[in-house]
């Protein structure tokens, strides 16, 4: 609760430009990231881990 009191808006000088944002969006690989996240959350051992 106290940490929320210290949260402030980000200064606009730290915002990304439209060109930077477009470049980062091109670099994203949503399918691969999602698959890795599911594997990481579930693990490879499944029944053996129990």
C-alpha positions, 0 to 999 in steps of 0.5 A: 500500500505504501509503495503505491504512494511513491508511484509517479508518472514517467517523464515524457523524455523517456517515451519511445518515438513512433519509429522506435515503437514500430521497430520493437513491434517488428522484433516481437515473436508472439508465438514463440514467447507464448509457447515458451511461457506455457512450457516454463509454467508447466514444466517438462516433468508433469506426472513425474514431478508429482 
